[in-house]
Amino acid sequence: MKILDFLKLPNGKYILRKVMGKDEGWLYLYGELPVPIEAEKIYQKTLQGYPLEYQFNEVFFYGEKFYIKEGVLIPRDDTEAVLERALQFIREHRDQIRKVVDVGTGSGVLAILIKKEFPELEVIGTDISPVAIEVAKRNRGIHGVEVEFRVESLFSDPDVDLVISNPPYLEEGYPLPNPFEPEEAFYGGGRDGLEFTKRLIRHSIKKGVKWGILEIGALHQQELEKWLKGEPGIGEVEFFKDYFGNWRGVIIGFNPIDLYRFSFSEKRGLSWEKENEKGERGIAPPL
């Protein structure tokens, strides 16, 4: 196959520039030359569903380049809308935010870009995957920021002002985009895929967090809004859409924890008691 023909293929230009180390002008000028065998092999692997990002160990997110490898979720453009709203929110509440935790940090893109924009903040990223934390730490070094990354399911830090997360939220049985990215980064648990999201929200209330900014699935807005209305410790809620007009995230204000009496377990999550006007106590049902 000639270079000119390969340039017409999906991602053909990117593959050739990476493999041959030449710019676009050179590729068109010498378009009659044969395509390197390595480039053809890479393209064939993409046809089998193997992500191009894994093959070149790089991914572009919010205009920045990050290291990525198999076993770690590849950041999507959808999540850029979540980051943008988070940056805007921090600017608007700058005097009230000192510590930010990115739960399910993956390759660390959210935590790193928040730190780059607000270097005075304390930013922490957690993930259950040791491979993800390894990649996040490598990206920390590439971008020259001080972010603490550690293996942890949720977070144990006190005095957190803002929790941000792109949690797993696909429902059971939903087809994955490819068989190479980690399943645990996609499936959120339960029939609706919101089990982890609910657990994170309840944990944030228990820890006294002020706000949460979470990514959601395009079809989750109504269901999550209904659930939030019945939950204790939930204040103002604002859902927002991505660049394509799909529901993509939610900003949640958490009420002060001392308004409620909480009990917490990993199995039941957060339960609560609150006296009503008659002095009786109601118990919130479990998930």
Buried (B, 14 or more C-beta within 10 A) or exposed (E): EEBBEBBEBEEBBEBBBBBBEBEEEBBEEEEEEEBBEEBBEBBEBBEEEBBBBBBBEBBEBBEBEBBBBBBBBBBEEBBBBBBBBBBEBBEEEEEEBBBBBBBBBBBBBBBBBBBBEBEEBBBBBBBBBEBBBBBBBBBBEBBEBEBBBBEBBBBEBEEBBBBBBBBBBBBEEEEBEEEBBBEBBBBBBBEBBBBBBBBBBBBBBBBBBBBBBBBBBEEBBEBBBEBBEEBBBBEEBEBBBBEEEBBBBBBBBBBEBEEBEBEBEEEEBBBBEBEEEEEEEEEBEEB
